[in-house]
Amino acid sequence: MTTVSSVTAARPMLRLALRLDAVVTGVNGLVHLALAGPVADLLGLPAGPGRAIGAFLLVYAAAVWAVSVPGRPRRVAVRAVVEANLLWTVLSVVAVVTGWLSLNALGSVWAVMQALVVAGFAAFQWTALRRDR
């Protein structure tokens, strides 16, 4: 049974889960956009795709933040964020395994590490969404 106090406690947790994702994703996007050359040198990610990823991440971060704004975030929107995060996680691992982005060893480690962080955001968001019934 869900109590009123547990639901009201879940909403800030859900908002926190979404906003942490938005901030981390936004910072990552800014780094890819502003420092595409050095990121290319460090990770082996070509600057062009790096900039495209950065732009996508900034737009995605803004969308995730927007989902967090209402007093009670829409469940369907939160589920879409969770699913997008899981898709990003899978695609990141696929990119490493297949050599899709021609990452060097450090780039491959970075891609797997960020995939784990994104999967963690998805788990945090899903848990918070389930508590907010």
N, C-alpha and C positions, 0 to 999 in steps of 0.2 A: 504494500500500500504506500502510495506517495503522499507525503504530508505537504502542507502549504510551505512550511519552513524549508523543507528539502528542495522544493521546486524553486523558491526564491534564492536559495543558496546556489543552485545549479546554474542560474542565468548568468551571474558574474563569472562563473567558471567557463561557461560557453563563450562569453564575450572575450575573456582572457585567452582562451584557446585560439579563437579566430584572430584576435589582434596580435598575439605573439607571432603567429604564422604570417600575417600581413607585414609586420615590421621586419622580420628576418628575411622574408621574400623580397621586400622592397630594397633592403640594404644590398642583398645579393644582386638584384637587378641593377642597382646603381653602380656597383662595382663592375659588373660585366659591361655596362655601357661606358662608364667613364674611364675604365682602365683596360679596355679590350686588348691593347697591345701587350702590356705586361702580363695579363691573364693568359694570353696566347703563349707567351714565352714560358710562363710558369707551368701551365697545365697541358699545353699542346692543343688547346681549343683554338681553331682559327678565329681571327678577329671578327670576320663577317658574321659567322654563326654566333659568336659570343655576343655581339651587339644585338642580334635578333633575339637571342635568349634573354638578354638584359631587358629589352623593350617589352617582351612578353611578360617577364616576371614583374615589371613595374605595373603593367595593366592588371595582371592577376592579383597583385598585392592590393591595389586600389579596390578591386572587386571584392576581395575577402574582407577588407576593412568595411566596405559598404554593407556587407552581409551582417557585420557585427553591430551596426549602428542602432537598429530598432530595439526597443525595450525588450522585446522577445523576438530574437532572430527567427526568420522563417525556416521551418524544419526542412523544407524541400531545398532551400538555398544552402543550408548547412550540409545536407547530404551531398549536394553537388560539389561543394568544396572538398568534402571527405573523398568522394570518388575521383575528383581531379588530382588530389594529392596522391591517392593510390596509383593512378595512372602515371603520374610523374615518377613515382618510385619505380614502377615496373619499367618504364621507358629508360630511366637512368641506368638500371642494371643491364637492360638489353643493349644500350649504347656501349657499355663497357665490354660486355661479353662478345658482341659482334664487331667491335672496333669501329662502330658507326661514325663517331666523331674524331677518330684518329687521336685520341688522348694519349699522352705519355703515361708513365707509371704513376706519377704524382697526380695527374689528372684523373686517372682511373680510381685511385684511392679516394680522391676528393669527391668524385661522382657517387661512389658507393656510400661515403660518409654522409653526404647531403641527402641521398635517398633515404638513409636511415632516419635522419632528422625529419624529413617530410613524412615518412611513415609514422614517426612519433607524433607529429602534429595531427595526422589523420586519426590516430588512436585516441589522442587527447580530445579532439573535437567530437568523435563518435561517443566516447564515454560521457562527455558533458551533455551531448544531445540526448542520450538515453536517460540521463538523470533529470532532464528538463521536460518532463511529460505533463 
